[in-house]
Amino acid sequence: MAERKKFKKKYCKYCEAKTDFIDYKDVAQFKFSLSERFKIMPRRLTGNCKKHQELVTIAIKRARQTALIPYIVDRKNVVENPFELIK
């Protein structure tokens, strides 16, 4: 039988930093929670716990509403690193 691959355990970086509140104005903090097309990444990929994933989701939605993060990215003009545009 083939051996199972051992994966590195994912951890919540917000629990490690003991973060209670995630501010929607700090866009650099969402870099690891958004894909290159600015979609919210799921918990199984980011490693966030349930509590912090919900806080991140709410903060990202608020940042989208205030136009800090775009809702969609144009498919024709794909940028290599879209986070450099947000500063």
N, C-alpha and C positions, 0 to 999 in steps of 0.2 A: 504494500500500500504506500501511496505517496504521503510524505510528511506534510503536516499543515504548516503554513507560513506563520511566523510570529510577528505580529504587528506591534508597533509602538503605541502604548496607551495614550490616548488624547486626554488633555486636561483643560480645565476652564481657566483661562488666563485672568479672568475677572475675579474668580474666587482666590486665586493665588495672590493677586494684588489687593484683595479685601475691598473691592469696589462695591459700594452700595447703590450708587446712582450713576447712570450713564448719560452724559450731556449730549444733546442732539447737535450742538454747535461745534463740537470737537470732531470734525470729519475725519481726521487722520486716525482716530481710534477705530473707525469702521473699516479700515483697509482690509483687514483679515476676515471680515464678515460679509463682504460683497464680492461678487464675481467680476470678471472683466467687463461684463455687460450691465453691471450694477444691479444684479439680482441678489436677493438675500440668500446666503448659503445656509443649508440645514445644519442642525446640531451634530449630526453624525460626521460631517466634514470639518466643522470648525472646532469641535470638542467642547463647546460651551455647555454649562449645565442648563436645566430648564428655566430656572429663575432668570439667569443672565441672558439667555437667548430671547426670552420675552421682552426684557428691557432693551436689548439691542434692536429688536424688531420695531418696537415702539419709537425708539430714538431715530432709526433710519426713516421710518414713515414720516416723522415730524420734520426731519431734515429735507426730505423730498418736498413736503408741503411748503417749506420756506425757501425752496429753490437752491439749497446748498448742494444737493445731489440730484442728478437728472433722473427722471422716471425711466426713460429708455435711451439707448444709444443707437445711433444710426448704423444700420447694417452695412451700408456701402462705404462709409468712411470709418473703418475700424482703426482705432488708435492702439499702439502697442501697450502703452501704460496710461490708462485714462486717469489715474490718480494724480498725475503731474499737472493735469488741467485744473484740478480743484486745489486752489491755494488761497 
